[in-house]
Amino acid sequence: MLYMVIEKFKPGRKTEVYNRYTEKGRMLPAGLRYVSSWVEVDGNRCFQVMTTMDDTLLEVWMRQWDDLVDFEVVAIQTSPVAD
């Protein structure tokens, strides 16, 4: 299953987000795979596509970041699948 994860960095915490990422990487649990990402021009939001067969792994991953980031998760599918 594919998921669009919208990360909104908490006010004043953007530098901490990037520092943690530099130090520890994405910190993905086994079974959750990063596909691609985009960052809003002002750098305050990140849009990531993730894939997993176990959506509880998203919760495990988000708990490692929820002190710095608010999340919205949307289950998605590719356009050819939707047609």
TORNUVO-600191 format. One line per 4 residues: their letters; for each residue x, y, z of N, C-alpha, C. Coordinates in pm, 1 decimal. Example, Ala and Ser with C-alpha at 12.3 -4.5 7.8 and 13.67 -1.06 7.14 Angstrom:
BEGIN
as	1319.0:-569.0:780.0:1230.0:-450.0:780.0:1320.0:-330.0:780.0 | 1285.0:-225.0:708.0:1367.0:-106.0:714.0:1290.0:3.0:787.0 .
***
This chain:
BEGIN
mlym	85.5:-117.5:0.0:0.0:0.0:0.0:89.4:122.9:0.0 | 50.4:224.0:-75.0:122.1:351.4:-79.2:54.9:453.3:12.4 | 137.2:537.9:72.7:87.0:644.2:160.0:158.9:774.5:128.6 | 81.4:883.0:121.3:138.0:1017.5:116.2:142.0:1066.2:259.9 .
viek	260.7:1096.0:307.6:278.2:1146.0:442.9:311.6:1294.0:432.0 | 224.9:1377.6:486.6:246.3:1521.7:486.0:296.6:1559.7:624.3 | 418.3:1608.8:626.5:480.9:1648.9:752.1:478.5:1801.2:761.7 | 417.8:1852.0:865.6:420.3:1996.3:891.5:510.5:2018.5:1012.3 .
fkpg	621.9:2085.0:989.5:717.4:2106.5:1096.9:658.1:2203.1:1198.6 | 671.3:2168.8:1325.3:617.7:2253.8:1431.1:691.5:2387.6:1429.8 | 623.1:2496.8:1467.2:683.8:2629.9:1461.8:819.4:2634.9:1532.8 | 917.6:2688.2:1461.9:1050.3:2705.2:1518.1:1132.6:2577.8:1529.6 .
rkte	1084.9:2466.5:1474.2:1152.9:2337.3:1492.5:1218.1:2284.4:1364.5 | 1206.4:2358.1:1253.8:1257.8:2310.2:1124.9:1405.9:2272.3:1132.8 | 1488.0:2354.8:1196.4:1631.0:2325.6:1207.4:1653.5:2195.8:1283.3 | 1575.3:2172.5:1388.7:1587.8:2049.0:1465.4:1550.6:1925.9:1381.3 .
vynr	1449.4:1941.3:1295.5:1410.1:1831.2:1207.0:1527.6:1793.7:1117.6 | 1587.1:1893.2:1054.0:1697.5:1866.0:962.5:1820.8:1814.8:1037.0 | 1845.1:1865.0:1157.4:1958.8:1815.3:1236.0:1939.8:1668.1:1272.1 | 1818.9:1631.0:1316.4:1792.7:1490.9:1352.4:1807.3:1401.0:1229.8 .
ytek	1753.8:1447.5:1117.3:1765.6:1368.8:994.3:1912.5:1348.3:956.8 | 1992.6:1454.5:969.0:2135.7:1444.6:937.4:2205.4:1345.6:1030.2 | 2170.6:1348.0:1158.3:2234.0:1261.2:1257.5:2185.6:1116.1:1251.6 | 2053.9:1096.4:1228.7:1995.6:962.5:1244.7:1929.1:906.7:1119.3 .
grml	1918.2:986.2:1014.0:1846.9:941.0:895.0:1697.0:939.7:918.8 | 1624.6:867.5:836.1:1477.7:864.0:846.6:1429.0:779.6:963.7 | 1509.2:688.3:1010.5:1474.0:600.2:1122.8:1351.0:514.3:1091.3 | 1346.3:458.9:971.9:1234.2:375.2:930.4:1243.8:236.5:992.2 .
pagl	1133.8:185.6:1046.8:1135.4:47.0:1093.8:1138.1:-48.1:973.5 | 1190.1:-166.9:995.0:1190.6:-268.4:889.6:1047.6:-291.5:841.9 | 1028.7:-292.4:710.0:896.4:-314.0:653.4:828.7:-186.1:606.4 | 885.7:-70.3:639.7:835.9:58.3:590.7:942.8:113.0:498.0 .
ryvs	903.1:142.1:374.1:1000.4:185.6:274.4:968.6:325.0:222.5 | 1069.8:408.3:219.9:1062.6:542.5:161.7:1066.5:529.0:10.3 | 979.4:603.7:-61.1:976.9:601.9:-207.1:1035.6:730.3:-262.9 | 982.9:845.2:-221.0:1030.4:973.7:-271.5:973.1:1085.3:-184.1 .
swve	1031.0:1205.6:-197.6:977.4:1318.1:-119.7:999.7:1450.1:-190.4 | 922.9:1548.2:-147.7:929.1:1684.9:-197.3:914.8:1776.9:-77.0 | 979.8:1892.2:-82.4:972.4:1988.8:26.4:910.2:2117.6:-28.2 | 816.3:2172.2:47.7:754.6:2299.3:13.0:863.8:2405.6:0.6 .
vdgn	845.1:2503.7:-85.7:946.8:2604.5:-113.2:995.7:2673.0:14.1 | 907.1:2703.2:108.7:950.8:2769.3:232.5:1014.3:2671.5:331.3 | 1010.5:2542.5:298.5:1076.2:2441.1:380.3:1002.5:2399.7:505.5 | 877.9:2441.5:521.9:804.0:2410.7:644.3:718.8:2284.1:635.9 .
rcfq	706.0:2229.4:515.4:632.4:2103.9:499.2:708.5:2012.8:404.6 | 695.6:1884.1:433.0:756.6:1782.3:347.8:647.2:1683.4:308.5 | 650.5:1639.6:184.3:553.7:1543.6:131.7:631.6:1417.9:93.6 | 605.7:1308.0:162.6:679.2:1184.1:138.9:583.8:1073.9:95.8 .
vmtt	627.7:994.8:1.3:554.0:874.7:-34.9:626.5:757.6:30.5 | 549.6:678.0:102.9:600.2:559.8:171.8:518.3:439.0:125.8 | 576.7:322.3:140.8:502.6:200.1:110.2:525.9:98.2:220.6 | 420.2:25.4:252.4:426.9:-80.7:353.0:303.8:-169.9:339.1 .
mddt	319.5:-291.7:382.8:204.9:-382.6:390.8:144.7:-380.1:531.2 | 209.5:-309.7:624.3:165.3:-302.6:764.1:158.1:-156.3:805.0 | 38.8:-98.4:799.1:26.2:45.4:826.0:58.8:83.9:970.2 | 65.3:-12.0:1060.7:105.0:21.5:1198.3:251.5:67.1:1203.8 .
llev	330.0:30.9:1102.5:469.9:74.6:1098.4:480.8:226.4:1078.7 | 381.4:285.7:1014.8:379.4:431.7:1002.1:372.2:496.4:1140.4 | 288.9:440.6:1228.2:276.4:493.5:1364.7:408.5:479.7:1440.9 | 473.5:365.7:1425.3:603.1:343.6:1491.1:701.7:450.4:1445.7 .
wmrq	707.9:473.2:1315.9:799.7:572.5:1259.9:764.0:714.7:1305.4 | 635.3:749.2:1299.1:594.5:885.8:1333.7:621.0:918.6:1480.2 | 613.5:822.3:1568.9:642.1:846.5:1710.9:785.0:896.5:1732.6 | 874.5:862.4:1642.4:1013.4:907.5:1653.6:1031.0:1053.8:1613.7 .
wddl	928.4:1109.9:1552.1:935.4:1246.8:1501.3:827.0:1339.1:1555.8 | 730.1:1287.1:1628.0:612.9:1368.1:1661.3:639.3:1480.9:1761.0 | 758.1:1485.6:1819.0:793.2:1600.5:1901.6:828.9:1722.1:1815.8 | 860.7:1698.5:1688.7:902.8:1805.9:1597.9:806.7:1828.3:1481.6 .
vdfe	722.8:1728.8:1452.5:644.1:1728.6:1329.1:500.3:1686.8:1357.9 | 404.7:1753.7:1292.4:265.6:1708.4:1289.6:244.2:1636.6:1157.2 | 172.5:1524.8:1160.5:157.4:1439.7:1042.8:13.7:1432.1:994.5 | 1.0:1420.3:863.3:-123.5:1378.9:799.0:-85.3:1264.5:706.3 .
vvai	-157.4:1153.7:714.1:-128.1:1036.9:630.5:-249.1:1006.3:544.8 | -224.6:991.3:414.2:-331.1:963.2:319.5:-294.1:838.0:239.8 | -379.2:736.9:241.9:-358.4:618.9:157.4:-380.8:661.9:13.7 | -286.9:626.2:-74.8:-296.3:668.7:-214.7:-277.5:549.5:-307.2 .
qtsp	-305.8:571.9:-435.5:-277.2:472.2:-538.4:-228.4:545.5:-662.7 | -157.9:476.2:-747.2:-109.0:538.1:-869.7:-225.7:563.9:-963.9 | -209.6:658.9:-1051.0:-315.9:693.5:-1145.9:-359.4:574.8:-1232.6 | -264.8:493.8:-1284.9:-310.1:379.2:-1365.8:-401.4:282.5:-1289.0 .
vad	-378.2:267.8:-1158.0:-462.8:179.8:-1078.1:-602.2:240.2:-1064.5 | -609.2:372.6:-1053.7:-737.4:440.2:-1033.4:-823.0:442.3:-1159.1 | -760.1:434.3:-1275.4:-835.6:440.9:-1402.7:-920.7:318.8:-1426.3 .
***
